[in-house]
Amino acid sequence: AVFPLSTSWRYIVQGANQIINAKHLHAIQLLLPWLDLKRSPSFDRHSRGICERILNRSDDRLTPAKPLSAGDKLVSDNGVFALGFFSPTNSTAGSYVGIWYNNIPKRTYVWVANRDKPITNGSPGKLVVTNNSDLVLSDSQGRTLWTTMNNFTTGATGTSAVLLDSGNLVIRSPSGTDIWQSFHYPTDTILPGMQLPLSTDDDLYTRLVAWRGPDDPATSNYSMGGDSSSDLQVVIWNGTRPYWRRAAWDGALVTALYQSSTGFIMTQTTVDIGGKFYLTFTVSNGSPSTRMILHYTGMFQFLAWNSTSSSWEVFIERPNPICDRYAYCGPFGYCDATETVPKCNCLSGYEPDGANFSRGCRRKEEPTCSGGDTFSTLRGMKTPDKFVYVRNRSFDQCEAECRNNCSCTAYAFSNMKNGSTSSDQSRCLIWLGELVDTGKFRDGSGENLYLRLASSAVDRESNVLKIALPVIASILILACISLVWICKSRGKRRIKETKNKYTGQLSKKSKSNELENETIELPYICFEDVVTATDNFSDYNMLGKGGFGKVYKGRLEGGNEVAVKRLSKSSGQGADEFRNEVVLIAKLQHRNLVRLLGYCTHEDEKLLLYEYLPNKSLDTFLFDATRNGVLDWPTRFKVIKGIARGLLYLHQDSRLTIIHRDLKASNVLLDAEMNPKISDFGMARIFGGNEQQANTIRVVGT
């Protein structure tokens, strides 16, 4: 007989859950053969999760009578996280005990217990909850490799170690009090809800410490935490040297990030609890799995899981190239991120100390400290390092603190009364001596920095401006009038010449006359806009590279994401490719062909801007052991049909008969819905309407 699974199924599941919580798994397992689960319309995800816990014998807690051995694992109540023994891929160091995401196909570790003392020689390990409320990891010879060292006697039985759905492993007393938790001892990862202490006098103060390598959990030289000289800032160290520094906290309650592609909101908060500071972050309901990590390269990243591409997507990364590196421009220099290509400048009243910025900048004129000095306001700045924190001063009092001290070079003020988690009403920072690690933010999110200058220097600058501004304004007006006239008379002719430059050369190389006497209606993108969009072609934004150049991800000023193909300057075939792709793709319009959005030429640079396809190329799925599971048969069939439609359009249905000549998996791109789009037409050939074959002068294809 089979139990009817309609309304009675709920009661059976509820009863099973109670039995599970009572740790009598064998009893409910006797019920399983009688349950016709697959035919039940009411067998939902919650019920399935319960039964999987029964069948897998996974639990969310350890007790003194129930240790964790190799091959076993704890699984949190709703199956979000798991704890167990693991050996990293390509590692021969040994095995570890760690916590990882249980429902993500790509194994991702968020906490490791014995990261510097692996279990070696193939010896089986054991994780035990002791009667003193300690968690102890030992090898088969009884040697202790890691312990919580609580030594806390509860006076009663029933102590357990519980893995929560937040990823937190807690030791819980019989009364329900948490004696110890892994959130207080992170390794390289911050999870939502975790608080990272920033105050070095906090008993729980700790740093994130990066892995030594992609397959080595051991501690590396890179660490991140609160600065010992100030609770207001977070620092990444490379050994004992600062590598990156976040600007001093200005008292803001939260910093929010909205991700439009996934619809989730992340809020990062610095809180002041009893005069001690903590860094934490939360995400909105329904958000994908998210985490903050200190990468083994020293980069601090905020990542979210992309279920479509089965990969972690980076939304925030620090430090950025050039400007974020600590003290990059030296004393009294600052890195200006508002420039198209970020560069070092000197603060107002300073000049470079040498041919470059290796020694920073020096004053043009020293202040007299006679009461006549003035303060220049620099807006949108990253406040320098090595400040003195003066609490609860008004703006005028903060300025007086600096003016009355001849060693004071600058000050900054922030009102904390509105929207702050701090007990202070205001924050006054003053700098005595050199200003180091200063920057100017691109988005204007920085603070006002009030820089001390000699009054005579300010007066000279003011007099120069009074004379120079009218002259410059007159010249600019005349220049604008001339420029308008030149643009009107030459603009159309120059645009036509630019567009026909490449189409004309291609037409001469082809036997077809289809493209002659036509113009290409394709937007021309300024080189400076491309540099800004790709963050100066940073390696972080590089999507891939081929025989004719590299491809970068970029974001234009309007927020549109693009893929920028930068043709190699040293390639002899690059010019032909560029002409081919500009002419061909601009004329071709089909849902299964990649869309060209614009092009750019600058000196010897040749760039093409395509629509950005988040799932990259087909080969990244076909030849990846973990990602090829996404390509189930319906998806594969959809990809095959899309490629076939694109080829049919090229061969028969388009006005230009085109043979691709380099079609391969890496030249088939996939959009967010896994729809294929054929790309890379640099090798393509155009045929006349009645042609059946053509000759080539070079070997092509892969």
C-alpha positions in Angstrom: 0.0 0.0 0.0 1.0 3.6 -0.6 0.2 6.6 1.7 -2.1 9.1 -0.1 -0.1 12.3 -0.4 -2.7 15.0 -0.4 -3.5 16.7 2.8 -1.9 14.0 4.9 1.5 14.7 3.3 1.9 17.9 5.2 1.4 16.2 8.6 3.8 13.4 7.6 6.5 16.0 6.7 5.9 18.0 9.8 6.2 14.9 11.9 9.4 13.9 10.0 10.9 17.3 10.7 10.3 16.9 14.4 11.9 13.5 14.4 14.9 14.9 12.5 15.3 17.7 15.1 15.1 15.0 17.8 18.0 13.2 15.9 16.0 9.9 15.4 16.7 9.6 11.7 16.3 5.9 11.6 12.6 6.1 12.5 11.6 8.4 9.7 13.7 6.4 7.2 11.3 3.5 7.8 8.5 5.7 6.4 10.3 6.5 3.1 9.5 3.3 1.1 5.7 4.0 1.7 5.8 7.5 0.3 5.1 7.8 -3.4 6.9 11.2 -3.6 7.2 11.8 -7.3 3.4 11.5 -8.0 2.4 13.9 -5.2 1.3 17.3 -6.4 2.0 18.7 -3.0 5.6 17.6 -2.8 7.1 21.1 -2.7 10.7 22.3 -2.3 10.5 22.5 1.5 9.3 18.9 1.7 11.9 17.7 -0.7 14.6 19.4 1.3 13.5 17.6 4.4 13.6 14.2 2.7 17.0 14.9 1.2 18.3 15.6 4.7 16.8 12.2 5.8 18.3 10.3 2.9 21.7 11.9 3.1 21.8 11.6 6.9 23.1 15.2 6.9 22.6 17.2 10.1 23.2 20.8 11.2 24.9 20.1 14.5 27.6 18.3 16.4 27.4 17.0 19.9 30.0 15.4 22.2 28.6 12.0 21.3 28.5 12.7 17.6 31.9 14.0 16.1 32.5 14.9 12.5 34.7 12.5 10.5 36.1 12.5 7.0 33.4 11.9 4.5 30.7 13.4 6.8 29.4 16.9 6.6 27.1 19.3 8.5 24.4 21.0 6.4 22.6 24.1 7.7 18.8 23.8 8.3 17.8 25.0 4.8 20.8 23.6 3.0 22.6 26.9 2.3 26.0 26.0 3.8 27.9 22.9 4.6 30.8 22.1 6.9 33.2 19.2 6.4 36.6 18.0 5.4 38.1 19.1 2.0 41.3 19.0 0.0 41.7 21.9 -2.5 42.1 21.2 -6.2 45.7 20.8 -7.4 47.0 20.8 -3.7 49.1 18.2 -2.1 49.3 20.0 1.3 46.6 17.8 3.0 43.0 18.3 4.1 41.2 21.0 6.0 37.9 21.6 7.8 35.9 24.4 6.2 32.5 25.9 5.4 31.3 26.2 1.8 28.2 27.0 -0.1 26.2 23.8 -0.3 23.8 24.8 -3.1 26.3 26.4 -5.6 27.9 24.0 -8.1 31.3 25.8 -8.0 32.8 24.8 -4.6 33.4 28.1 -2.8 34.9 28.2 0.7 34.0 31.0 3.2 35.8 29.8 6.3 38.7 27.4 7.1 39.6 26.2 10.6 43.1 24.7 10.3 44.3 26.8 7.4 48.0 26.8 8.6 47.9 23.2 10.0 46.5 20.8 7.3 45.9 17.2 8.1 48.8 15.4 6.3 49.9 11.9 5.2 46.4 10.9 4.3 45.5 10.7 8.0 41.8 10.8 8.7 40.8 13.7 10.9 38.0 14.2 13.5 36.2 17.3 14.7 34.8 16.9 18.2 32.7 19.0 20.6 34.3 18.5 24.1 32.7 18.6 27.5 34.4 22.0 28.0 32.5 23.4 25.1 35.5 23.5 22.8 35.7 22.4 19.2 38.8 20.4 18.7 40.3 19.1 15.4 42.7 16.3 15.7 44.4 13.7 13.4 44.4 9.9 13.7 47.3 10.1 16.1 45.4 12.3 18.5 47.5 15.5 17.8 45.5 18.7 18.1 45.6 20.7 14.9 43.1 23.4 15.8 40.8 24.3 18.7 38.5 27.1 19.8 40.2 27.2 23.3 37.0 28.2 25.1 37.5 26.0 28.2 34.0 27.0 29.2 32.2 24.6 31.6 28.4 24.8 31.2 27.7 22.5 34.1 25.2 20.6 32.1 25.0 18.2 29.1 23.6 19.2 25.8 26.3 21.5 24.4 26.4 21.4 20.5 28.0 23.1 17.6 25.4 24.3 15.1 25.9 25.5 11.4 23.4 28.3 10.7 22.0 29.3 7.3 24.0 32.5 7.6 27.2 30.5 7.3 28.0 31.0 11.0 29.2 28.0 13.0 28.3 28.5 16.7 28.9 26.6 19.9 25.7 26.7 21.8 25.1 25.9 25.4 22.0 23.9 26.6 20.3 27.2 27.5 20.7 28.5 24.0 23.6 30.9 24.6 26.2 31.2 21.9 29.6 30.5 23.6 31.7 30.9 20.4 31.1 31.6 16.7 33.1 31.5 13.6 31.8 35.0 12.5 34.2 36.4 15.2 37.1 34.6 13.6 36.9 35.1 9.8 39.5 33.9 7.4 39.3 35.8 4.1 35.5 36.3 3.7 32.8 38.6 5.1 29.3 37.2 4.8 26.0 39.2 5.1 25.4 39.9 8.8 29.0 39.4 9.9 30.6 42.3 11.8 34.3 42.9 11.2 35.7 44.8 14.3 37.8 47.8 13.3 38.8 49.0 16.7 42.2 47.5 17.6 41.4 47.6 21.3 38.4 45.4 20.8 38.7 41.9 22.4 37.4 40.5 19.1 39.6 42.5 16.8 40.8 40.5 13.9 41.9 40.9 10.3 40.8 39.2 7.1 43.9 37.3 5.8 43.9 36.2 2.2 44.7 32.7 0.9 48.3 32.2 -0.2 47.1 31.0 -3.6 44.0 29.8 -5.5 44.4 26.3 -4.0 46.3 27.1 -0.8 44.2 28.3 2.2 47.4 29.1 4.3 47.7 32.7 5.4 49.4 35.1 3.0 51.1 38.5 3.4 47.8 40.3 2.5 45.6 41.2 5.4 42.8 43.7 5.9 41.2 45.3 9.0 41.0 48.4 11.1 44.0 50.7 11.3 45.9 50.7 14.6 46.3 54.5 14.4 42.6 55.2 13.8 39.3 53.3 14.0 37.9 55.4 11.2 39.6 53.7 8.3 40.1 50.3 6.8 43.5 49.3 5.4 44.9 46.4 3.3 48.4 45.5 4.2 51.1 43.7 2.2 53.1 42.4 5.2 53.6 45.5 7.3 53.3 48.0 4.4 49.9 49.6 3.6 48.7 48.5 0.2 45.3 50.3 0.0 43.4 52.5 2.4 39.8 53.4 2.5 39.1 57.1 3.1 38.3 58.0 6.7 34.7 57.3 7.7 32.6 60.5 7.5 29.8 59.2 9.7 27.5 58.1 6.9 25.0 55.5 8.1 25.1 53.3 5.0 26.7 53.0 1.5 24.2 51.4 -0.9 24.7 49.6 -4.2 21.8 48.8 -6.5 22.5 46.2 -9.2 20.0 46.6 -12.0 20.8 43.3 -13.8 19.8 41.2 -10.7 17.6 43.7 -8.9 19.3 43.3 -5.5 20.5 46.1 -3.1 23.6 45.8 -1.0 24.1 48.1 2.0 27.6 48.5 3.6 27.5 50.0 7.1 30.1 51.2 9.5 28.6 51.2 13.0 29.8 52.7 16.2 28.7 50.5 19.2 29.9 51.9 22.5 32.8 53.8 20.9 34.0 50.7 18.9 33.6 50.5 15.2 32.4 47.5 13.1 32.2 47.0 9.3 29.2 45.0 8.1 26.9 44.5 5.1 23.5 43.2 4.3 21.5 42.4 1.1 17.9 42.7 0.2 15.5 39.8 0.3 15.6 37.5 -2.7 19.2 38.5 -3.5 21.7 35.9 -4.9 24.5 34.5 -2.7 26.9 37.4 -2.0 30.2 37.7 -0.2 33.1 40.1 0.3 36.6 38.6 0.1 40.2 39.5 0.4 41.6 37.8 -2.8 45.0 36.2 -2.8 46.2 38.9 -5.1 45.5 41.5 -2.5 42.2 42.8 -4.1 39.2 43.4 -1.9 36.1 42.2 -3.9 32.3 42.2 -3.5 30.9 39.3 -5.5 27.4 37.9 -6.2 26.6 34.5 -7.7 25.2 34.6 -11.3 23.1 31.5 -11.7 22.8 32.0 -15.5 26.6 31.9 -16.1 27.3 29.7 -13.1 30.1 32.0 -11.9 30.8 34.7 -9.4 30.3 38.2 -10.7 32.5 41.0 -9.3 30.6 44.2 -8.6 33.2 46.2 -6.5 37.0 45.8 -6.5 39.6 47.7 -4.6 42.2 48.9 -5.2 41.5 50.2 -8.7 44.4 50.5 -11.1 46.8 53.4 -10.3 44.7 55.8 -8.1 43.8 53.4 -5.2 47.4 52.2 -4.5 48.7 53.6 -1.2 50.6 56.9 -1.5 51.0 56.5 -5.3 51.6 60.2 -5.9 53.9 60.8 -2.9 53.6 63.5 -0.2 51.3 66.5 -1.1 50.5 64.9 -4.4 47.1 63.4 -5.3 45.8 61.1 -8.0 43.1 62.7 -10.0 40.5 60.1 -11.0 38.4 62.7 -12.8 40.9 62.8 -15.7 40.2 60.5 -18.7 43.4 58.7 -17.8 44.1 59.2 -14.0 47.3 61.0 -13.3 49.2 62.6 -10.4 48.8 66.3 -9.7 50.1 68.5 -6.9 47.8 70.1 -4.4 47.1 73.8 -4.7 50.2 75.8 -3.7 52.6 72.9 -4.3 54.8 71.9 -7.2 56.5 68.6 -8.2 59.6 67.7 -6.2 61.7 66.5 -9.2 61.0 65.3 -12.7 58.3 62.9 -11.6 56.1 62.2 -8.5 58.4 59.7 -6.9 59.2 62.3 -4.2 55.8 63.9 -4.3 55.4 67.7 -4.2 56.8 70.6 -2.3 55.4 73.9 -1.2 55.9 76.9 -3.4 55.9 79.2 -0.4 55.9 78.4 3.3 53.0 79.7 5.5 54.1 82.4 8.0 51.9 81.2 10.9 51.3 84.8 11.7 47.5 84.6 11.5 47.4 85.7 7.9 47.4 82.2 6.4 44.3 81.2 4.5 42.7 77.8 3.7 41.9 76.7 0.1 38.9 74.4 -0.3 39.5 71.2 -2.3 36.2 69.4 -3.1 35.5 65.8 -3.7 38.8 64.6 -2.1 39.9 61.4 -0.5 41.2 62.6 2.9 44.9 61.8 3.5 46.3 59.3 6.0 47.9 60.0 9.4 45.4 62.4 10.8 44.5 63.5 14.3 40.8 62.8 15.3 39.3 65.6 17.3 35.7 64.8 18.5 32.7 67.0 18.8 33.9 70.3 17.4 32.0 72.8 15.3 33.3 73.8 11.9 34.7 77.0 13.3 36.3 75.2 16.2 37.8 72.7 13.8 39.4 75.4 11.7 40.7 77.1 14.9 42.3 73.8 16.0 44.3 73.8 12.7 45.0 77.6 12.5 46.4 77.7 16.1 48.9 75.0 15.4 51.7 76.0 13.1 52.4 72.4 12.2 48.8 71.9 10.9 48.7 71.6 7.1 45.0 70.8 6.5 41.7 69.9 8.2 38.4 68.3 7.3 35.0 68.5 9.0 32.0 66.2 9.0 28.6 66.7 10.7 27.4 63.4 12.2 24.1 64.5 13.6 22.0 63.3 10.7 22.0 59.7 9.6 25.0 58.6 11.6 25.5 55.5 13.8 28.2 57.3 15.8 27.7 58.6 19.3 29.8 61.7 18.3 28.0 64.8 17.0 30.8 65.8 14.6 34.2 64.7 13.3 37.2 67.0 13.0 40.4 65.7 11.4 43.6 67.7 11.3 46.9 66.9 9.7 50.3 67.7 11.1 53.0 67.5 8.5 52.9 65.6 5.2 49.6 64.8 3.4 49.9 61.2 2.1 47.6 59.0 0.1 45.3 61.8 -1.2 43.0 61.5 -4.2 40.2 63.1 -6.0 37.1 60.9 -6.7 35.5 60.7 -10.1 31.9 60.5 -8.8 32.3 63.5 -6.5 31.7 61.4 -3.4 34.7 62.7 -1.5 34.9 65.3 1.2 36.0 68.9 1.4 39.7 69.2 2.4 40.8 72.6 3.7 44.4 73.2 2.8 46.6 75.7 4.6 48.3 78.2 2.3 50.4 81.4 2.7 48.2 84.4 2.2 50.7 86.0 -0.3 50.5 82.9 -2.5 46.7 83.2 -2.6 46.8 86.9 -3.3 49.2 86.4 -6.2 47.0 83.7 -7.7 43.9 86.0 -7.3 45.6 88.9 -9.1 46.8 86.7 -11.9 43.2 85.4 -12.3 41.7 88.9 -12.4 43.9 89.7 -15.4 43.9 86.3 -17.1 40.2 85.4 -16.9 38.9 88.3 -19.1 41.7 87.6 -21.7 41.0 83.9 -21.7 37.2 84.5 -22.0 37.7 86.8 -25.1 40.0 84.2 -26.7 37.5 81.4 -26.0 34.6 83.4 -27.5 36.5 84.0 -30.7 37.7 80.4 -30.8 34.1 79.2 -30.5 32.8 81.3 -33.3 35.7 80.1 -35.5 35.1 76.5 -34.5 31.4 76.7 -35.4 32.1 78.1 -38.8 34.8 75.4 -39.5 32.5 72.6 -38.3 29.7 73.8 -40.6 31.9 74.1 -43.7 34.1 71.0 -43.3 32.1 68.7 -41.0 30.1 66.9 -43.6 33.0 66.4 -46.0 35.3 65.1 -43.2 32.7 62.7 -41.9 32.1 61.3 -45.3 35.9 60.9 -45.9 36.3 59.1 -42.6 33.5 56.7 -43.2 34.5 56.0 -46.8 38.1 55.4 -45.9 37.6 51.8 -44.9 34.6 50.9 -47.1 36.5 52.1 -50.2 39.6 50.1 -49.4 37.5 46.9 -48.8 35.6 47.4 -52.0 38.9 47.4 -53.9 39.9 44.1 -52.3 36.6 42.4 -53.1 35.3 41.2 -56.5 31.8 42.3 -55.4 30.6 45.8 -56.2 27.8 45.6 -53.5 29.5 48.1 -51.2 30.7 50.7 -53.6 29.3 54.2 -53.4 27.6 53.5 -50.0 28.2 55.1 -46.6 28.2 53.3 -43.3 25.8 54.7 -40.8 27.7 53.8 -37.7 28.5 56.0 -34.7 32.0 57.1 -34.2 33.1 56.9 -30.5 35.8 59.2 -29.1 39.0 57.5 -28.0 38.8 59.3 -24.6 35.3 57.8 -24.0 36.6 54.3 -24.7 39.5 54.8 -22.3 37.1 55.9 -19.6 34.7 53.1 -20.3 37.3 50.4 -20.0 39.2 52.0 -17.1 42.2 52.6 -19.3 42.0 49.0 -20.7 42.7 47.5 -17.3 43.4 43.8 -17.1 40.5 43.4 -14.8 38.1 44.4 -17.6 39.7 42.1 -20.2 37.3 39.5 -21.4 39.7 37.6 -23.7 42.2 37.9 -26.5 42.9 36.4 -29.9 45.3 36.6 -32.8 44.2 40.1 -33.7 43.9 41.8 -30.3 42.2 41.9 -27.0 38.5 42.3 -25.9 37.6 44.5 -22.9 34.3 45.0 -21.0 33.4 48.7 -20.8 30.6 50.9 -19.5 29.7 54.0 -21.6 28.6 57.3 -20.0 24.9 56.4 -20.3 25.4 53.2 -18.4 25.3 50.8 -21.4 27.7 47.9 -21.2 29.8 47.2 -24.3 32.5 44.8 -25.4 35.5 46.7 -26.9 37.7 44.9 -29.4 41.2 46.5 -29.5 43.0 45.4 -32.6 46.7 44.7 -32.1 49.0 47.4 -33.3 51.7 44.8 -34.3 49.3 42.6 -36.4 49.8 42.9 -40.2 46.3 41.7 -40.7 44.7 44.0 -38.2 43.8 46.7 -40.7 42.0 44.2 -43.0 40.1 42.8 -40.1 39.0 46.3 -39.0 37.8 47.2 -42.5 36.0 43.9 -42.8 34.1 44.2 -39.5 33.1 47.8 -39.8 31.6 47.3 -43.3 30.1 43.9 -42.8 28.5 44.0 -39.4 27.2 47.5 -39.9 25.2 46.2 -42.9 24.1 42.9 -41.3 21.1 42.9 -39.0 20.0 39.5 -37.5 19.2 38.3 -34.0 21.9 35.6 -34.2 24.7 38.0 -35.3 26.5 40.1 -32.8 25.5 43.8 -33.1 28.2 46.5 -33.7 27.5 49.7 -31.8 30.3 51.9 -33.0 34.0 52.2 -33.9 37.0 54.3 -33.1 40.3 55.2 -34.7 43.0 57.2 -32.9 46.5 57.4 -34.3 47.4 53.7 -34.7 44.5 52.5 -32.5 41.6 50.6 -34.1 38.7 49.8 -31.9 35.3 48.2 -32.4 32.4 48.5 -29.8 30.0 45.6 -29.7 26.9 44.8 -27.6 28.1 43.1 -24.3 27.0 39.5 -23.9 27.3 38.4 -20.3 27.7 34.7 -20.9 30.8 35.2 -23.1 31.6 32.5 -25.7 30.3 29.0 -26.2 33.7 27.3 -25.6 33.7 28.5 -22.0 30.7 26.2 -21.4 31.6 23.3 -23.7 35.1 22.7 -22.4 34.5 23.5 -18.7 33.8 20.5 -16.5 31.7 22.5 -14.1 29.9 24.9 -16.4 28.9 22.4 -19.2 26.1 21.2 -16.9 24.3 24.4 -17.9 24.1 23.1 -21.5 21.3 20.6 -21.1 19.8 19.3 -24.3 17.1 22.0 -24.8 19.7 24.7 -24.4 22.1 22.9 -26.7 19.4 22.5 -29.3 18.5 26.2 -29.0 22.2 27.2 -29.6 22.4 24.9 -32.6 19.3 26.3 -34.2 20.5 29.9 -33.5 23.8 29.3 -35.2 22.1 27.6 -38.1 19.8 30.6 -38.6 22.7 33.0 -38.5 24.6 31.0 -41.1 21.5 30.7 -43.3 21.1 34.5 -43.2 24.8 35.0 -44.2 24.7 32.5 -47.0 21.3 33.1 -48.5 19.0 35.7 -46.9 21.3 38.7 -46.6 21.8 41.2 -49.4 25.5 40.4 -49.2 26.5 36.8 -49.6 29.1 36.2 -46.9 31.2 33.2 -45.9 32.5 33.5 -42.3 35.6 31.3 -42.7 36.5 31.3 -39.0 33.4 29.8 -37.3 34.3 28.0 -34.0 33.0 27.8 -30.5 35.0 30.8 -29.3 33.4 33.0 -32.0 29.8 32.1 -30.9 28.8 34.4 -28.1 25.9 33.8 -25.7 23.5 36.5 -24.2 21.9 36.3 -20.8 19.2 33.9 -22.1 21.8 31.7 -23.8 20.8 32.8 -27.3 23.8 32.4 -29.7 25.3 35.3 -31.7 28.0 34.7 -34.4 30.9 37.2 -34.0 34.4 38.0 -35.4 33.9 38.7 -39.1 37.5 39.8 -39.7 38.1 36.7 -42.0 34.8 36.9 -43.8 34.6 37.0 -47.6 31.9 38.7 -49.7 30.7 36.9 -52.8 28.9 38.4 -55.8 25.4 37.5 -56.5 26.3 34.7 -59.0 29.7 33.6 -57.6 30.2 30.1 -56.3 33.9 30.2 -55.2 36.8 32.5 -54.5 40.5 32.4 -53.9 42.5 33.4 -50.8 46.0 34.6 -50.3 46.5 33.5 -46.7 45.7 30.6 -44.4 42.7 31.4 -42.2 40.6 29.7 -39.6 41.5 27.5 -36.6 
